Every structure is written in C-alpha cells, then in structure tokens.
C-alpha cells in the first residue's frame, strides 16, 4: 500500500532500511540494555518489534521490482 500511495519515496525507504539495520548496534548499548531490564523485556522479545517495520520496508522497496 505504501508504494501505491507514494512510489517516489523508494530512495527514502532504502535509507530507512539501512538506518534500521544500523540501529541494531544500539540495542547492545548500555542505555538500551538498562531500559530493557527496567521494563523487564528480554532482547529476543524486543527484537520481534522490529519485524513489522522490516517487512513493510522490504515490501515497499521490492514493489514493482524486476524479478
């Protein structure tokens, strides 16, 4: 749906994808680890929150891409 509404945003989506990947490094940082402990959230559970964003970004980037 995202690409049908704004197909010109593909470059932004590519940047978003790589920014999202770069943010994974922050998860192992002290501040995020402290927050996860405080909130009683384990890393595997926290990482599942990224799944919908990754799925949506990849669907949009691949929209009408040649096979």
C-alpha positions in Angstrom: 0.0 0.0 0.0 2.8 2.4 0.9 4.4 2.4 -2.6 1.0 2.7 -4.3 0.5 5.9 -2.4 4.0 7.4 -2.8 6.2 5.4 -5.3 8.6 8.3 -5.4 9.8 7.6 -1.9 11.8 4.5 -2.7 15.1 6.2 -2.0 13.8 7.2 1.4 12.8 3.7 2.1 16.2 2.4 1.1 17.8 4.9 3.6 15.2 3.9 6.3 16.1 0.2 5.8 19.9 0.8 6.3 19.2 3.2 9.2 17.1 0.4 10.8 19.9 -2.1 10.4 22.4 0.4 11.9 20.1 0.8 14.9 20.6 -2.8 15.8 24.0 -1.9 17.2 22.4 0.4 19.7 20.4 -2.4 21.2 23.6 -3.8 22.8 24.5 -0.4 24.3 24.3 0.3 28.0 21.3 2.7 27.8 19.1 0.4 25.8 20.1 -2.6 27.9 19.2 -0.7 31.1 15.8 0.3 29.7 15.1 -3.3 28.7 16.0 -4.5 32.2 13.9 -1.7 33.8 10.9 -2.7 31.6 11.5 -6.4 32.1 11.8 -7.0 28.3 14.2 -9.6 27.0 16.2 -8.9 23.8 14.6 -11.7 21.7 11.1 -10.3 22.6 12.2 -6.7 21.9 13.7 -7.7 18.5 10.3 -9.0 17.4 9.0 -5.4 17.5 11.3 -4.7 14.5 9.8 -7.4 12.3 6.7 -5.5 11.1 8.9 -2.5 10.1 11.4 -4.6 8.3 8.7 -6.5 6.5 6.9 -3.3 5.4 10.1 -1.5 4.2 11.2 -4.5 2.2 7.7 -4.9 0.6 7.8 -1.2 -0.4 11.4 -1.4 -1.7 10.5 -4.5 -3.7 7.3 -3.1 -5.1 7.3 -3.5 -8.9 11.0 -4.5 -8.8 12.1 -6.8 -11.7 12.3 -10.4 -10.7 
